[in-house]
Amino acid sequence: MDVRTRALSGVALLVTALAVAAATAGAGGAQTHVEPSAGSRVLYLTFDDGPSPRWTPQVLELLRRYRAQATFFVVGSLVDAYPALGRRLVREGHALGNHTYGHIRLTRMSEREFAAELERADAAIRRVTGTSSLWLRPPYGAIDASTRVRAARRGYRLVMWDVDPQDWRRPGTESIAAHILAAARPGAIVLLHDGGGDRSQTVAALERILSGLCGRGYSFRTLSL
């Protein structure tokens, strides 16, 4: 896959680019840092493991109701299975990021397997959006120096998160909502899930989260436009 150099636009994002040299030296963490513009109260909602024909439409309805945009880190095989959902994400103003094709741990792959896994997912994203995504979120949050180097070679920016309510564990609607409402700050990247299991608690919590944070003057944007 050729290294992509498409410039990011919109939302005044200041992104810390991954450096191969730093990764080789074992730089701690691959977080893409987002700094809001002065005086703004912007939050970045991200959803992993979809699209899901059951849960993603419910998430989208809530986002529409609160005029919120989000970034969905999609599994390529699910985009291929539900292309209409992928197209709907884009049509409604959301962004897609690469979460691999089969939700596989990248740290256990050879160089060839790594490239093939991301390329298949990217091809699925291109089929529904018409363009590649610069964003990569590794399944399980599993990263190491090799992952960082390989991602950087292919033009990706690894995106981790600042706020994680661990909704995938299904700790309860109140726990998910309370965690995010307490931890929210301008510029934070929030991790949630719209696939990979029963996401009824996430959907129920999302309404409380959006309502509460909108009441505090927050808006919700995509990582890229």
Secondary structure, DSSP 4 states (H G I P E B T S, - for coil): -PPP-PPP-STT-------HHHHHTT-S--PPP--PPTT--EEEEEEES---TTTHHHHHHHHHHTT--EEEEE-HHHHHH-HHHHHHHHHTT-EEEE--SS---GGG--HHHHHHHHHHHHHHHHHHHSS---EE--GGG---HHHHHHHHHTT-EE---SB---GGG---HHHHHHHHHHH--TT-EEEEESSSS--HHHHHHHHHHHHHHHHTT-EE--S--
